[in-house]
Amino acid sequence: MALVELINTPTTQPAVLDDLEAFVTTALGKGVIRAHDTPNFIANRVGIAGMLAIIKQTETFGLTYDVVDDLTGKKLGRASSGTFRTADVVGLDTMAHVIRTLQDNLGEGKIADPFAAMYGTPPVLARLLEAKSLGQKTGAGFYKKVGRDILRLDPESMEYVPGGAKADEVVGRMLKKPAGERLGLLRHAEGAEPRFLWAVLRDQFHYAAVHLASIAESARDIDFAMRWGFGARQGPFELWQEAGWLRVANWIKDDIDAGKALSTAPLPDWVFNGPVAQAGGVHTPEGSWSASGRTFVPRRKLPVYERQHFPESVLGANAPSFATAGTTLHEDDAIRLWTLGSANGDQGDVLIASIKTKMHAISPDVSDGLVMGVALAEKSYKGLVIWSNDENFSVGADLQAMLPAFMMGGAAMIDGVEAELQNAMLRLRYASVPVVSAIRGMALGGGCELAVHCARRVAAMESYIGLVEVGVGLVPGAGGLTYIARRAAENMARSSNKDVLPFLTEGFTAAAMATVGTSAPDSRKLGYLLDSDVIVPNKDELLFVAINEARALYTSGYRPPLKRPFPVVGRNGLATIKGQLVNMRDGGFISAHDFHIASLIAHVVCGGDVDAGTLVTEEYLMTLERQAFCALLEHPKTQDRIMGMMSTGKPVRN
């Protein structure tokens, strides 16, 4: 999780906290909030109270743990593990310890808290602790895995029974509605599941509002704490505000008055009167509401945040959007070419390319846009940065965009499309100004190929890079295999060993097994990031670092790499690799079609049927790539894999 909470003491120098916040933000890549020195601070105070409320409401509405986890996971915009599975992963003893902190410090004779009655250890949790069933680390908790089956606990019998039940589809459809309509449907529905969801949301809104003044500087800190600490897509105040502040507030008040809430404590006066009610919520462009200070406070201004052109923000803050910021030079449905201009003091001398397609899939229009970006950058700018401010760099080539051409003319039509994509990759590689890919999230297949053809890569720590085309029955067709062969030759040239094969094996294996780096450092081990590439711990600093990398390369006299032939291992190395593949096929480790695909990959990276040490060009290897790619497109088993992935999102094994 990204969250770090800093707590001041009466003797702490302000500069110490500022320096620590800067270090934790930049060097560790964390999101920092400053909490008051109260029990469990912010995230665990609000989050554990929310989990206790869910356990209570689960009993009230008679729901099972698997259904509740389905309801309180992704469907609700929270961590996919839901509530009870999250507790198992964290450890039930750890959860009990956090609950005990609330019990020991809040309530009668301690720090006053109108919700103190809900801090008791739930009976089912107490029985699990007594049985030493502490969750995932002991093999049993609210769930237990037996073989491949996941069983759930029956709290009445304390026995494990078959699990996997899902929420009602009607409730799932409710949760896809806009916030205001969604909460209204949940509150007024008749079934147990929607009423349960309204209850747990109401309880969280109620709890956060009552405790805001004592535990946090502003509502922003509570929302960030739940996002960064508990994996929520939105914090409670954001959802409340989006759904209609006063409308929801009156619903909560009515439930409190009717005795349906977990506490009789009224909502604070600021909820209904004054600046918050007038603004329609706690988050405004001027800042977020401080209940203790009775004013809207802006986010803390520190030099470290000047590096963040588009920092994570809260709903209602009206933070600038990267989609409309700066100066646009070209924009269509596939790509936007733009500069920051003078935003945040930037010089506007580096061009930015932001891919706009779904999950940033690389279509022919994206390819054309990137080529246009290179031309513009060479004419008027110091470099080109490929960056978008969302979760993924690119998930690869847009296969769906290729389907019409394939249906009309078969693989022959795709050959031209692939050739244009390969030419675009070479255009990036040999641009006269540096092209920098700013990678965050997934850079898979064509996204990986796009990244490796840039002059420099700047990657967020959580970057997942790899050539995964085998999963859809294809080979990398946009220069990925050419990159593997070229890098092997370059690594050999720097070594005393003049045999290319040892330097080729790792890259071939990664492509043939569709191995994906699970982090930026892991991707560096696979060769998709180089030692000269930059890893950035904080995703919000990615654009700043990438722009400065492009600018530094240009200022230091950047020249594109010299285009020259390089040696390949040829037929001898190909025979060695295929011998190993035969063993894997005959041993049942890979299917016959996997063997066929891997053999084609080996054929390309080895340079085809040539002598060892033969010098080849990138264009030659890319031709082999296209031939293999197009041949596989016409293979029935590859077509099954492609259609399976497009329809279900899961790989087909055949």
Solvent accessible surface area in square Angstrom, and as a share of the most:
residue,aa,sasa,rsa
1,M,149,0.67
2,A,39,0.30
3,L,31,0.15
4,V,38,0.22
5,E,40,0.18
6,L,15,0.07
7,I,47,0.24
8,N,83,0.42
9,T,64,0.37
10,P,142,0.89
11,T,123,0.71
12,T,39,0.23
13,Q,119,0.53
14,P,96,0.60
15,A,64,0.49
16,V,83,0.48
17,L,11,0.06
18,D,44,0.23
19,D,99,0.51
20,L,76,0.38
21,E,2,0.01
22,A,33,0.25
23,F,114,0.47
24,V,10,0.06
25,T,3,0.02
26,T,42,0.25
27,A,48,0.37
28,L,94,0.47
29,G,17,0.17
30,K,62,0.26
31,G,12,0.11
32,V,11,0.07
33,I,4,0.02
34,R,40,0.15
35,A,6,0.04
36,H,68,0.30
37,D,112,0.58
38,T,31,0.18
39,P,17,0.11
40,N,21,0.11
41,F,75,0.31
42,I,0,0.00
43,A,6,0.04
44,N,61,0.31
45,R,8,0.03
46,V,2,0.01
47,G,4,0.04
48,I,10,0.05
49,A,2,0.02
50,G,16,0.15
51,M,19,0.09
52,L,6,0.03
53,A,4,0.03
54,I,5,0.03
55,I,6,0.03
56,K,105,0.45
57,Q,8,0.04
58,T,4,0.02
59,E,101,0.45
60,T,84,0.49
61,F,40,0.17
62,G,63,0.61
63,L,28,0.14
64,T,46,0.27
65,Y,10,0.04
66,D,9,0.05
67,V,16,0.09
68,V,0,0.00
69,D,11,0.06
70,D,26,0.13
71,L,0,0.00
72,T,2,0.01
73,G,1,0.01
74,K,150,0.64
75,K,78,0.33
76,L,25,0.12
77,G,7,0.07
78,R,54,0.20
79,A,28,0.21
80,S,80,0.52
81,S,32,0.21
82,G,11,0.10
83,T,8,0.05
84,F,1,0.00
85,R,86,0.32
86,T,30,0.17
87,A,2,0.02
88,D,9,0.05
89,V,85,0.49
90,V,83,0.48
91,G,1,0.01
92,L,0,0.00
93,D,52,0.27
94,T,58,0.34
95,M,5,0.02
96,A,6,0.04
97,H,115,0.51
98,V,19,0.11
99,I,0,0.00
100,R,113,0.41
101,T,36,0.21
102,L,0,0.00
103,Q,54,0.24
104,D,88,0.46
105,N,59,0.30
106,L,6,0.03
107,G,11,0.10
108,E,176,0.79
109,G,85,0.82
110,K,107,0.45
111,I,95,0.48
112,A,94,0.72
113,D,13,0.07
114,P,72,0.45
115,F,3,0.01
116,A,30,0.23
117,A,103,0.80
118,M,33,0.15
119,Y,3,0.01
120,G,44,0.43
121,T,52,0.30
122,P,13,0.08
123,P,91,0.58
124,V,5,0.03
125,L,0,0.00
126,A,43,0.33
127,R,104,0.38
128,L,3,0.02
129,L,41,0.20
130,E,143,0.64
131,A,66,0.51
132,K,149,0.63
133,S,19,0.12
134,L,33,0.16
135,G,1,0.01
136,Q,125,0.56
137,K,125,0.53
138,T,68,0.39
139,G,42,0.40
140,A,14,0.11
141,G,0,0.00
142,F,0,0.00
143,Y,14,0.05
144,K,77,0.33
145,K,133,0.56
146,V,76,0.44
147,G,62,0.60
148,R,235,0.86
149,D,91,0.47
150,I,69,0.35
151,L,36,0.18
152,R,42,0.15
153,L,2,0.01
154,D,37,0.19
155,P,46,0.29
156,E,153,0.68
157,S,61,0.39
158,M,49,0.22
159,E,109,0.49
160,Y,53,0.20
161,V,41,0.24
162,P,109,0.69
163,G,31,0.30
164,G,56,0.54
165,A,50,0.38
166,K,147,0.62
167,A,11,0.09
168,D,72,0.37
169,E,136,0.61
170,V,71,0.41
171,V,4,0.02
172,G,10,0.10
173,R,135,0.49
174,M,28,0.13
175,L,15,0.08
176,K,175,0.74
177,K,81,0.34
178,P,93,0.58
179,A,3,0.03
180,G,17,0.16
181,E,85,0.38
182,R,33,0.12
183,L,0,0.00
184,G,9,0.09
185,L,65,0.32
186,L,0,0.00
187,R,53,0.19
188,H,114,0.51
189,A,19,0.15
190,E,153,0.69
191,G,37,0.35
192,A,36,0.28
193,E,30,0.14
194,P,7,0.04
195,R,99,0.36
196,F,0,0.00
197,L,0,0.00
198,W,12,0.04
199,A,4,0.03
200,V,5,0.03
201,L,4,0.02
202,R,9,0.03
203,D,6,0.03
204,Q,18,0.08
205,F,1,0.00
206,H,1,0.00
207,Y,6,0.02
208,A,0,0.00
209,A,1,0.00
210,V,36,0.21
211,H,8,0.04
212,L,0,0.00
213,A,44,0.34
214,S,60,0.39
215,I,0,0.00
216,A,0,0.00
217,E,70,0.32
218,S,0,0.00
219,A,0,0.00
220,R,21,0.08
221,D,13,0.07
222,I,0,0.00
223,D,0,0.00
224,F,3,0.01
225,A,0,0.00
226,M,10,0.04
227,R,36,0.13
228,W,24,0.08
229,G,19,0.18
230,F,49,0.20
231,G,29,0.28
232,A,14,0.11
233,R,152,0.56
234,Q,47,0.21
235,G,1,0.01
236,P,5,0.03
237,F,0,0.00
238,E,4,0.02
239,L,17,0.09
240,W,0,0.00
241,Q,28,0.13
242,E,82,0.37
243,A,5,0.04
244,G,28,0.27
245,W,6,0.02
246,L,75,0.37
247,R,109,0.40
248,V,0,0.00
249,A,0,0.00
250,N,70,0.36
251,W,29,0.10
252,I,0,0.00
253,K,91,0.38
254,D,74,0.38
255,D,4,0.02
256,I,15,0.08
257,D,101,0.53
258,A,68,0.53
259,G,58,0.56
260,K,128,0.54
261,A,16,0.12
262,L,45,0.23
263,S,11,0.07
264,T,122,0.71
265,A,14,0.11
266,P,103,0.65
267,L,15,0.07
268,P,31,0.19
269,D,90,0.47
270,W,10,0.03
271,V,0,0.00
272,F,52,0.22
273,N,81,0.42
274,G,27,0.26
275,P,56,0.35
276,V,0,0.00
277,A,17,0.13
278,Q,152,0.68
279,A,50,0.39
280,G,34,0.33
281,G,0,0.00
282,V,0,0.00
283,H,4,0.02
284,T,12,0.07
285,P,83,0.52
286,E,120,0.54
287,G,8,0.07
288,S,2,0.01
289,W,1,0.00
290,S,5,0.03
291,A,8,0.06
292,S,70,0.45
293,G,45,0.43
294,R,122,0.44
295,T,66,0.38
296,F,42,0.18
297,V,31,0.18
298,P,84,0.53
299,R,72,0.26
300,R,74,0.27
301,K,180,0.76
302,L,21,0.11
303,P,106,0.66
304,V,12,0.07
305,Y,34,0.13
306,E,122,0.55
307,R,71,0.26
308,Q,7,0.03
309,H,17,0.07
310,F,17,0.07
311,P,45,0.29
312,E,42,0.19
313,S,36,0.23
314,V,11,0.06
315,L,67,0.34
316,G,24,0.23
317,A,25,0.19
318,N,117,0.60
319,A,46,0.36
320,P,94,0.59
321,S,55,0.36
322,F,43,0.18
323,A,51,0.40
324,T,109,0.64
325,A,20,0.15
326,G,41,0.39
327,T,77,0.45
328,T,61,0.36
329,L,69,0.34
330,H,48,0.22
331,E,83,0.37
332,D,56,0.29
333,D,133,0.69
334,A,6,0.05
335,I,0,0.00
336,R,6,0.02
337,L,0,0.00
338,W,0,0.00
339,T,8,0.04
340,L,5,0.02
341,G,22,0.22
342,S,96,0.62
343,A,41,0.32
344,N,92,0.47
345,G,69,0.67
346,D,23,0.12
347,Q,123,0.54
348,G,15,0.14
349,D,22,0.11
350,V,3,0.02
351,L,0,0.00
352,I,0,0.00
353,A,0,0.00
354,S,3,0.02
355,I,7,0.03
356,K,87,0.37
357,T,28,0.17
358,K,176,0.75
359,M,89,0.40
360,H,11,0.05
361,A,13,0.10
362,I,3,0.02
363,S,13,0.08
364,P,58,0.36
365,D,87,0.45
366,V,0,0.00
367,S,6,0.04
368,D,85,0.44
369,G,2,0.02
370,L,3,0.01
371,V,55,0.32
372,M,76,0.34
373,G,0,0.00
374,V,0,0.00
375,A,49,0.38
376,L,47,0.24
377,A,0,0.00
378,E,56,0.25
379,K,171,0.73
380,S,72,0.46
381,Y,43,0.16
382,K,59,0.25
383,G,0,0.00
384,L,0,0.00
385,V,0,0.00
386,I,2,0.01
387,W,12,0.04
388,S,13,0.09
389,N,46,0.23
390,D,56,0.29
391,E,114,0.51
392,N,25,0.13
393,F,11,0.04
394,S,0,0.00
395,V,45,0.26
396,G,3,0.03
397,A,34,0.26
398,D,34,0.17
399,L,36,0.18
400,Q,123,0.55
401,A,45,0.35
402,M,12,0.05
403,L,53,0.26
404,P,80,0.50
405,A,17,0.14
406,F,37,0.15
407,M,148,0.66
408,M,153,0.68
409,G,34,0.33
410,G,22,0.21
411,A,9,0.07
412,A,84,0.65
413,M,89,0.40
414,I,0,0.00
415,D,51,0.26
416,G,39,0.38
417,V,37,0.21
418,E,2,0.01
419,A,23,0.18
420,E,108,0.48
421,L,12,0.06
422,Q,3,0.01
423,N,84,0.43
424,A,2,0.02
425,M,1,0.01
426,L,17,0.08
427,R,80,0.29
428,L,3,0.02
429,R,34,0.12
430,Y,41,0.16
431,A,0,0.00
432,S,62,0.40
433,V,8,0.05
434,P,0,0.00
435,V,0,0.00
436,V,0,0.00
437,S,0,0.00
438,A,3,0.02
439,I,0,0.00
440,R,32,0.12
441,G,10,0.09
442,M,60,0.27
443,A,0,0.00
444,L,25,0.13
445,G,4,0.03
446,G,3,0.02
447,G,0,0.00
448,C,1,0.00
449,E,2,0.01
450,L,0,0.00
451,A,1,0.00
452,V,6,0.04
453,H,2,0.01
454,C,8,0.05
455,A,33,0.26
456,R,46,0.17
457,R,8,0.03
458,V,0,0.00
459,A,0,0.00
460,A,4,0.03
461,M,74,0.33
462,E,121,0.54
463,S,0,0.00
464,Y,77,0.29
465,I,1,0.00
466,G,0,0.00
467,L,1,0.01
468,V,42,0.24
469,E,20,0.09
470,V,13,0.07
471,G,12,0.11
472,V,18,0.10
473,G,0,0.00
474,L,2,0.01
475,V,0,0.00
476,P,1,0.00
477,G,4,0.03
478,A,2,0.01
479,G,0,0.00
480,G,1,0.01
481,L,0,0.00
482,T,1,0.00
483,Y,10,0.04
484,I,10,0.05
485,A,2,0.02
486,R,16,0.06
487,R,44,0.16
488,A,2,0.01
489,A,4,0.03
490,E,50,0.23
491,N,48,0.24
492,M,21,0.09
493,A,68,0.53
494,R,166,0.60
495,S,34,0.22
496,S,114,0.73
497,N,66,0.34
498,K,130,0.55
499,D,73,0.38
500,V,11,0.07
501,L,36,0.18
502,P,74,0.46
503,F,60,0.25
504,L,2,0.01
505,T,61,0.35
506,E,103,0.46
507,G,14,0.14
508,F,13,0.05
509,T,62,0.36
510,A,2,0.02
511,A,1,0.00
512,A,13,0.10
513,M,105,0.47
514,A,29,0.22
515,T,51,0.30
516,V,44,0.26
517,G,0,0.00
518,T,95,0.55
519,S,32,0.21
520,A,0,0.00
521,P,54,0.34
522,D,44,0.23
523,S,0,0.00
524,R,74,0.27
525,K,148,0.63
526,L,32,0.16
527,G,27,0.26
528,Y,4,0.02
529,L,3,0.01
530,L,38,0.19
531,D,129,0.67
532,S,64,0.41
533,D,7,0.03
534,V,42,0.24
535,I,38,0.19
536,V,5,0.03
537,P,42,0.26
538,N,10,0.05
539,K,74,0.31
540,D,25,0.13
541,E,1,0.00
542,L,2,0.01
543,L,4,0.02
544,F,55,0.23
545,V,20,0.12
546,A,0,0.00
547,I,3,0.02
548,N,54,0.28
549,E,36,0.16
550,A,0,0.00
551,R,34,0.12
552,A,58,0.45
553,L,28,0.14
554,Y,96,0.37
555,T,103,0.60
556,S,91,0.59
557,G,42,0.41
558,Y,37,0.14
559,R,185,0.67
560,P,45,0.28
561,P,51,0.32
562,L,133,0.66
563,K,108,0.46
564,R,165,0.60
565,P,66,0.42
566,F,15,0.06
567,P,29,0.18
568,V,2,0.01
569,V,9,0.05
570,G,0,0.00
571,R,103,0.37
572,N,100,0.51
573,G,5,0.04
574,L,24,0.12
575,A,66,0.51
576,T,65,0.38
577,I,8,0.04
578,K,74,0.32
579,G,36,0.35
580,Q,101,0.45
581,L,9,0.05
582,V,51,0.29
583,N,106,0.55
584,M,60,0.27
585,R,86,0.31
586,D,102,0.53
587,G,48,0.46
588,G,65,0.63
589,F,160,0.67
590,I,24,0.12
591,S,38,0.24
592,A,67,0.52
593,H,5,0.02
594,D,27,0.14
595,F,31,0.13
596,H,72,0.32
597,I,0,0.00
598,A,6,0.05
599,S,14,0.09
600,L,37,0.18
601,I,0,0.00
602,A,0,0.00
603,H,62,0.28
604,V,1,0.00
605,V,1,0.01
606,C,0,0.00
607,G,0,0.00
608,G,2,0.02
609,D,101,0.53
610,V,30,0.17
611,D,86,0.45
612,A,60,0.46
613,G,45,0.44
614,T,47,0.27
615,L,110,0.55
616,V,9,0.05
617,T,58,0.34
618,E,7,0.03
619,E,75,0.34
620,Y,79,0.30
621,L,0,0.00
622,M,4,0.02
623,T,48,0.28
624,L,20,0.10
625,E,0,0.00
626,R,44,0.16
627,Q,106,0.47
628,A,7,0.05
629,F,8,0.03
630,C,13,0.08
631,A,60,0.47
632,L,0,0.00
633,L,13,0.07
634,E,101,0.45
635,H,56,0.25
636,P,91,0.57
637,K,84,0.35
638,T,0,0.00
639,Q,67,0.30
640,D,81,0.42
641,R,0,0.00
642,I,11,0.06
643,M,108,0.48
644,G,13,0.12
645,M,58,0.26
646,M,71,0.32
647,S,89,0.57
648,T,90,0.52
649,G,52,0.50
650,K,142,0.60
651,P,64,0.40
652,V,49,0.28
653,R,168,0.61
654,N,42,0.22
